[in-house]
Amino acid sequence: MKRKLLGIIDATTYHEDLKDLLTHRSLAALPFAGRYRIIDFILSNMVNSGIRSVAIFPKIQYRSLMDHLGSGKNWDLNRKRDGLFFFPSAIVDSEYNRIGSFDLFAANMDYFYRSTQEYAIISNCFTILNIDFSSVFKWHLQSGCDITEIHDQRGSSLEIYLIKTSLLIKLLETRNQTGYTCMQDVVNDPHHGYSICQYVYDGYAVMIDSIKTYYSSNMNLLQPDMWKQLFLRERPIFTKVKDEPPTKYLKGSKVTNAMIANGCLISGIVDRSIIARGVKIGKGSVIKNCIIMQKCQIEDNCYLDSMILDKDVKIEAGTKIIGTPGSPYVIRKGTKQGALMKS
C-alpha cells in the first residue's frame, strides 16, 4: 500500500456477562482456541495487512495483556520506527464505554499528531476474524467515503472503522463542540455530514460478548470447516511463543475430536474439548465438551461435561460436574473444586 494504515485497538471493553473470566484480566487477554488470546486475531489481521504502527488503548486489568504482548516481537512490531504502542487509560470511571472512545484517544494526541500514516483502522479487541485490511482499504479509496464501517454477512456492525487520520484528529479536537464521544456516535448520527459506507466482510466473524458466545465460538473450531475459515496459511494468527515439550498420552488415555496444546499430561478420556498448555488430566477422568485453560489439574476419576475451567484450577479426585452447552459451568481462575454433583 502506497499510503500506509495506522492500527488502533480499543481494549477498554468490559462485558458483564463475562465477569467470571475477567476478574484478573482484560477482555483482550482472554484465552481463546487453546493457545491464543482474543487480541491476537485483530492484531495479526493488522500485521498481515502491512500495518506497522499499532496503538493499543486498555483501561483496567491490563497486566496480563502487557505480559502477553511484550515488545510486540511475536507480531514483528518491535521496531525502531513505528511498532507497538501501549497507552493505558487514566480514565477509569467513564460513562463513555463504547468502541473508539474519543476521550481515551485525545489523552494521547501527540501519538496521532506524529503519525505519518494517512489512514487509520479503529477496531475493538473482541472480534474473532481473519480479514485482509488492504482489500478494505482499496475498496474504501474506490468508494470515496469519509468513513467505512465493516459489517458481517448478516448486516451487523463489527465495530471496525476505516477513516482518514486527519479526519480522526478533527473529530477528537472538536468532540466537545459536536458532542461525539466515539466512532459509533459519528456513524449513527443522521446529521453528521460525512459520507459513510458499509464494507461487508463475507468470512467467519464472531464478537465475544458473553459466556455463551465465548463457549460456542471456541467449540465451533472443532469443526474442520470452521477452523479452516479462521486459520489461513497465507494470513497466520500470531501469538506469544512458549517453548514447551510435546503433550504426553499415557496408557489408558483416549482423545477424540479435541484440540490439545503442548506440555499436557493426559491419562484419561478427552472428547470434543479444547485443552490449553500444561494441563494434567488424571487416570479414569472423562472430559467432554469442555474448555480447559492453562495449567489446570484434574485428578483421577473426575467427570466434567460442558464446562469452562479458567487457568490454574484444581479439580479434586472423584468430582462430577455437568453443565449444558447453552449454559456452561464456569470455574474461576486459581480455585479448587471438591467432589460434588452439579447438573
C-alpha positions as CSV (number, residue, x, y, z in Angstrom):
1,M,0.0,0.0,0.0
2,K,1.4,3.3,-1.1
3,R,-0.5,5.1,1.7
4,K,0.1,3.2,4.9
5,L,-2.5,2.4,7.5
6,L,-2.4,3.1,11.2
7,G,-3.7,0.4,13.6
8,I,-5.8,1.4,16.6
9,I,-7.2,-1.2,19.0
10,D,-9.7,-0.2,21.7
11,A,-9.1,-2.7,24.5
12,T,-11.3,-0.9,27.1
13,T,-14.4,-3.0,26.8
14,Y,-15.8,-5.0,29.7
15,H,-18.8,-7.3,29.2
16,E,-20.6,-8.0,32.5
17,D,-21.7,-11.5,31.3
18,L,-18.0,-12.5,31.1
19,K,-17.2,-11.3,34.6
20,D,-16.2,-14.8,35.8
21,L,-13.4,-14.9,33.2
22,L,-12.4,-11.2,33.6
23,T,-11.6,-11.0,37.3
24,H,-7.8,-11.0,36.7
25,R,-7.5,-9.9,33.0
26,S,-9.0,-7.7,30.4
27,L,-11.2,-9.0,27.6
28,A,-8.4,-8.5,25.1
29,A,-6.2,-11.0,27.1
30,L,-8.9,-13.7,27.4
31,P,-7.5,-17.1,26.2
32,F,-9.1,-18.5,23.0
33,A,-8.7,-21.7,21.0
34,G,-6.3,-23.3,23.4
35,R,-3.2,-21.2,22.7
36,Y,-4.2,-17.7,21.7
37,R,-5.6,-14.6,23.3
38,I,-8.6,-12.8,21.8
39,I,-6.5,-9.7,20.8
40,D,-4.2,-12.0,18.7
41,F,-6.7,-12.1,15.9
42,I,-7.3,-8.4,15.3
43,L,-3.6,-7.6,15.9
44,S,-2.5,-10.4,13.5
45,N,-5.0,-9.1,10.9
46,M,-3.4,-5.7,11.1
47,V,0.2,-7.0,10.8
48,N,-0.8,-9.4,7.9
49,S,-2.2,-6.3,6.1
50,G,1.0,-4.5,6.2
51,I,0.3,-2.3,9.2
52,R,3.5,-1.5,11.1
53,S,2.3,1.0,13.7
54,V,-0.4,-0.2,16.2
55,A,-1.7,1.6,19.2
56,I,-3.5,-0.3,22.0
57,F,-5.7,1.5,24.5
58,P,-6.5,-0.6,27.6
59,K,-8.3,0.6,30.7
60,I,-8.4,-1.9,33.6
61,Q,-6.8,-5.3,34.5
62,Y,-4.2,-4.9,31.7
63,R,-1.2,-6.5,33.4
64,S,-1.7,-9.9,31.7
65,L,-2.3,-8.1,28.4
66,M,1.1,-6.3,28.7
67,D,2.8,-9.5,29.6
68,H,1.3,-11.3,26.6
69,L,2.2,-8.5,24.1
70,G,5.6,-7.7,25.5
71,S,7.6,-5.6,23.0
72,G,5.5,-6.9,20.1
73,K,8.2,-9.2,18.9
74,N,5.9,-12.1,18.1
75,W,4.0,-9.8,15.7
76,D,7.1,-8.2,14.2
77,L,6.3,-4.9,15.9
78,N,9.4,-4.4,18.0
79,R,10.7,-1.7,15.7
80,K,12.9,1.4,16.0
81,R,10.4,3.3,13.9
82,D,6.7,2.8,14.4
83,G,5.9,-0.6,16.1
84,L,3.6,-1.4,19.0
85,F,2.4,1.4,21.4
86,F,0.6,0.8,24.7
87,F,-1.5,3.7,26.1
88,P,-3.2,2.7,29.4
89,S,-6.1,5.0,30.2
90,A,-6.1,7.4,33.1
91,I,-9.9,7.5,32.7
92,V,-11.1,4.6,34.8
93,D,-14.7,5.6,35.5
94,S,-16.4,6.9,32.4
95,E,-19.9,6.8,31.1
96,Y,-18.4,6.5,27.6
97,N,-17.5,2.8,27.3
98,R,-18.1,2.4,23.6
99,I,-15.7,1.5,20.9
100,G,-13.3,4.2,19.8
101,S,-13.7,6.5,22.8
102,F,-12.6,9.9,21.8
103,D,-11.6,10.9,25.4
104,L,-9.2,8.0,25.6
105,F,-7.6,8.8,22.2
106,A,-7.5,12.5,22.9
107,A,-5.4,11.9,26.1
108,N,-2.6,10.8,23.7
109,M,-3.0,13.3,20.9
110,D,0.8,13.5,20.4
111,Y,0.7,10.0,19.0
112,F,-1.8,10.9,16.3
113,Y,-0.1,14.2,15.5
114,R,3.3,12.4,15.0
115,S,1.8,9.5,12.9
116,T,2.8,9.6,9.3
117,Q,0.1,7.2,8.2
118,E,-2.6,8.8,6.1
119,Y,-5.4,6.4,7.2
120,A,-6.4,4.6,10.3
121,I,-8.2,1.3,11.2
122,I,-10.0,1.6,14.5
123,S,-11.1,-1.7,16.0
124,N,-12.5,-3.3,19.1
125,C,-10.4,-6.1,20.7
126,F,-13.0,-8.8,20.9
127,T,-13.9,-9.7,17.3
128,I,-12.6,-13.0,16.1
129,L,-12.0,-13.0,12.3
130,N,-9.3,-13.2,9.7
131,I,-9.6,-10.2,7.4
132,D,-7.3,-8.5,4.8
133,F,-7.5,-4.8,5.7
134,S,-5.6,-4.0,2.5
135,S,-8.6,-5.1,0.5
136,V,-10.9,-3.0,2.7
137,F,-8.5,-0.1,2.2
138,K,-8.6,-0.4,-1.6
139,W,-12.4,-0.6,-1.5
140,H,-12.5,2.5,0.7
141,L,-10.4,4.5,-1.7
142,Q,-12.6,3.5,-4.7
143,S,-15.8,4.3,-2.8
144,G,-14.7,7.8,-1.9
145,C,-16.2,7.6,1.5
146,D,-15.1,9.5,4.6
147,I,-15.6,6.6,6.9
148,T,-16.0,2.9,6.2
149,E,-17.7,0.7,8.8
150,I,-17.1,-3.1,8.4
151,H,-20.2,-5.3,8.7
152,D,-20.7,-9.1,8.8
153,Q,-22.8,-11.1,6.3
154,R,-25.9,-10.5,8.4
155,G,-25.5,-6.8,8.2
156,S,-24.4,-6.3,11.8
157,S,-21.6,-3.9,12.5
158,L,-18.3,-5.5,13.6
159,E,-17.3,-2.1,15.2
160,I,-14.3,-1.7,13.0
161,Y,-13.8,1.5,11.1
162,L,-11.5,2.9,8.5
163,I,-11.0,6.7,8.5
164,K,-8.5,9.3,7.3
165,T,-6.1,10.1,10.1
166,S,-6.7,13.9,9.6
167,L,-10.4,13.4,10.0
168,L,-10.0,11.4,13.1
169,I,-7.8,14.2,14.6
170,K,-10.5,16.7,13.7
171,L,-13.2,14.6,15.4
172,L,-11.0,14.4,18.5
173,E,-10.3,18.1,18.6
174,T,-14.0,19.1,18.1
175,R,-15.6,16.4,20.3
176,N,-16.7,19.0,22.9
177,Q,-18.4,21.1,20.3
178,T,-20.0,18.2,18.4
179,G,-20.9,16.0,21.3
180,Y,-19.4,13.0,19.7
181,T,-17.8,10.6,22.2
182,C,-16.8,7.7,20.0
183,M,-16.9,6.4,16.4
184,Q,-20.3,4.9,17.0
185,D,-21.7,8.3,17.7
186,V,-20.5,9.6,14.4
187,V,-21.8,6.8,12.2
188,N,-25.1,6.7,14.0
189,D,-25.8,10.5,13.7
190,P,-28.1,11.2,10.7
191,H,-26.8,14.8,10.6
192,H,-23.0,14.2,10.7
193,G,-22.4,15.4,7.2
194,Y,-19.9,12.7,6.3
195,S,-20.2,10.0,3.7
196,I,-20.3,6.7,5.5
197,C,-20.1,3.4,3.7
198,Q,-20.5,-0.2,4.8
199,Y,-18.0,-2.9,3.8
200,V,-19.5,-6.4,4.0
201,Y,-17.0,-9.0,5.2
202,D,-18.1,-12.4,3.9
203,G,-15.8,-14.6,6.1
204,Y,-16.2,-16.0,9.5
205,A,-16.6,-13.4,12.3
206,V,-17.9,-13.5,15.8
207,M,-17.9,-10.9,18.6
208,I,-17.1,-12.3,22.1
209,D,-19.6,-10.5,24.3
210,S,-20.9,-13.3,26.6
211,I,-20.1,-16.7,28.2
212,K,-22.4,-18.3,25.6
213,T,-20.7,-16.8,22.6
214,Y,-17.2,-17.4,24.1
215,Y,-18.1,-21.1,24.6
216,S,-19.8,-21.7,21.3
217,S,-17.2,-19.9,19.2
218,N,-14.4,-22.0,20.8
219,M,-16.3,-25.2,20.3
220,N,-17.1,-24.4,16.7
221,L,-13.4,-24.5,16.0
222,L,-13.6,-28.3,16.5
223,Q,-15.4,-28.4,13.1
224,P,-12.7,-28.5,10.4
225,D,-14.6,-26.2,8.0
226,M,-14.9,-23.6,10.7
227,W,-11.2,-23.9,11.6
228,K,-10.2,-23.5,8.0
229,Q,-12.1,-20.2,7.7
230,L,-10.2,-18.7,10.6
231,F,-6.7,-20.1,10.4
232,L,-5.3,-19.4,6.9
233,R,-1.8,-20.3,5.8
234,E,-1.4,-17.1,3.9
235,R,-2.6,-15.0,6.9
236,P,-1.5,-16.7,10.1
237,I,-2.6,-15.8,13.6
238,F,0.4,-14.9,15.7
239,T,0.7,-15.3,19.4
240,K,3.2,-15.3,22.2
241,V,5.7,-18.1,21.7
242,K,6.2,-20.5,24.6
243,D,8.7,-23.3,24.4
244,E,7.2,-26.4,26.0
245,P,7.6,-30.2,25.5
246,P,5.0,-32.2,23.5
247,T,2.0,-33.5,25.2
248,K,2.3,-37.0,26.7
249,Y,-0.6,-39.5,26.3
250,L,-0.3,-42.2,28.9
251,K,-1.6,-45.8,28.8
252,G,-5.4,-45.8,29.0
253,S,-5.9,-42.3,27.6
254,K,-8.2,-41.7,24.7
255,V,-8.7,-38.5,22.7
256,T,-11.4,-37.8,20.1
257,N,-12.2,-34.6,18.3
258,A,-10.1,-32.3,20.5
259,M,-7.5,-29.5,20.4
260,I,-4.7,-30.1,22.8
261,A,-1.8,-27.7,23.3
262,N,1.8,-28.5,24.3
263,G,3.0,-29.6,27.7
264,C,0.0,-31.6,28.8
265,L,-0.2,-34.9,30.6
266,I,-3.2,-36.9,29.5
267,S,-4.1,-40.1,31.4
268,G,-7.9,-40.0,31.0
269,I,-10.5,-39.6,28.2
270,V,-10.9,-36.3,26.3
271,D,-13.8,-35.9,23.9
272,R,-14.8,-32.7,21.9
273,S,-12.8,-30.4,24.1
274,I,-10.1,-27.7,24.0
275,I,-7.2,-28.2,26.3
276,A,-4.6,-25.4,26.8
277,R,-0.9,-25.7,27.7
278,G,0.3,-27.6,30.7
279,V,-3.0,-29.3,31.7
280,K,-2.9,-32.6,33.7
281,I,-5.8,-35.0,33.3
282,G,-5.8,-37.9,35.7
283,K,-6.5,-41.6,35.2
284,G,-10.1,-42.6,34.8
285,S,-11.2,-39.0,34.3
286,V,-13.6,-38.1,31.5
287,I,-13.6,-34.6,29.9
288,K,-16.4,-33.8,27.4
289,N,-17.4,-30.6,25.7
290,C,-15.1,-28.6,27.9
291,I,-12.7,-25.6,27.6
292,I,-9.7,-26.2,29.9
293,M,-7.3,-23.3,30.3
294,Q,-3.6,-23.3,31.1
295,K,-2.1,-25.4,33.9
296,C,-5.3,-26.8,35.3
297,Q,-5.1,-30.1,37.2
298,I,-7.9,-32.6,37.0
299,E,-7.2,-35.5,39.4
300,D,-8.3,-39.2,38.9
301,N,-11.9,-40.4,38.3
302,C,-13.5,-37.0,37.6
303,Y,-16.3,-36.4,35.1
304,L,-16.6,-32.9,33.6
305,D,-19.1,-32.0,30.8
306,S,-19.9,-28.6,29.2
307,M,-17.5,-26.6,31.4
308,I,-15.0,-23.7,31.3
309,L,-12.1,-24.0,33.6
310,D,-10.0,-20.9,33.9
311,K,-6.3,-21.0,34.5
312,D,-4.7,-22.9,37.5
313,V,-8.0,-24.6,38.5
314,K,-7.6,-27.8,40.5
315,I,-10.4,-30.4,40.4
316,E,-10.1,-33.0,43.2
317,A,-10.5,-36.7,42.6
318,G,-14.0,-38.1,42.1
319,T,-15.6,-34.7,41.2
320,K,-18.5,-34.8,38.8
321,I,-19.8,-31.6,37.3
322,I,-22.2,-31.3,34.4
323,G,-23.2,-28.1,32.7
324,T,-25.0,-27.5,29.4
325,P,-23.9,-26.1,26.0
326,G,-26.3,-23.2,26.4
327,S,-25.1,-22.5,30.0
328,P,-21.6,-24.0,30.5
329,Y,-20.4,-24.2,34.1
330,V,-17.6,-21.8,34.8
331,I,-14.9,-22.2,37.5
332,R,-12.8,-19.1,38.2
333,K,-9.1,-18.8,37.9
334,G,-7.0,-20.4,40.7
335,T,-9.8,-22.0,42.6
336,K,-10.2,-25.6,43.9
337,Q,-13.3,-27.7,43.3
338,G,-14.0,-30.6,45.6
339,A,-16.0,-33.8,44.8
340,L,-19.7,-32.9,44.3
341,M,-22.6,-33.3,41.9
342,K,-23.5,-30.4,39.7
343,S,-26.0,-30.7,36.9
